[in-house]
Amino acid sequence: MTTMGARAVAEAEKWIGTPYRHQASEIGVGSDCLGLIRGVWGGLYGEVPGIGAPYAADWAERTGRERLLDAAARYCGTAIALEQMAPGDILLFRWRAQFAAKHAGILSADDQFIHAYEQAGVIRSSLVPGWRRRIAGVYRFPDFPPVRSGTD
């Protein structure tokens, strides 16, 4: 595990037990999966990336745009191979092959990840085959945050 990976896991673990709240990103108060990633980012770098416009629960099914994959590439760079993922990496999932990636979590061990799940809040789950086959992309938190120009 990289130093940044260890820091990302430690930040994500602080969120465990936070209730699920759509579009929220406040530790202990409420978070969805994107809010968890944004919150961990803020813990690592001191500022939280914007999300642009509010998003409906069914945004991926309606638009088909790969908003999560695009944002991950913009902030974290090129996706890494599934075989190279390590604790602290961001995992993006798609529920069905025909839909855009819509769920996110942080790998916390070789076989576990932390994510905000609607029925349970922020939890640690086993990365069982059912989850593994849904991975659409793996991204690593950069050693330093990228320099952004303009607004997101």
Buried (B, 14 or more C-beta within 10 A) or exposed (E): BBEBBEBBBBBBBBBBEBEBBBBBBEBEEBBBBBBBBBBBBBBBBEEBBEBEEEBEEEBBBEEEEBBBBEBBBEBBEEBBEEEEBBBBBBBBBBBEEEBBBBBBBBBBBEEBBBBBBEEEBBBBBEBEEEBEEBBBBBBBBEEEBEEEEEEE
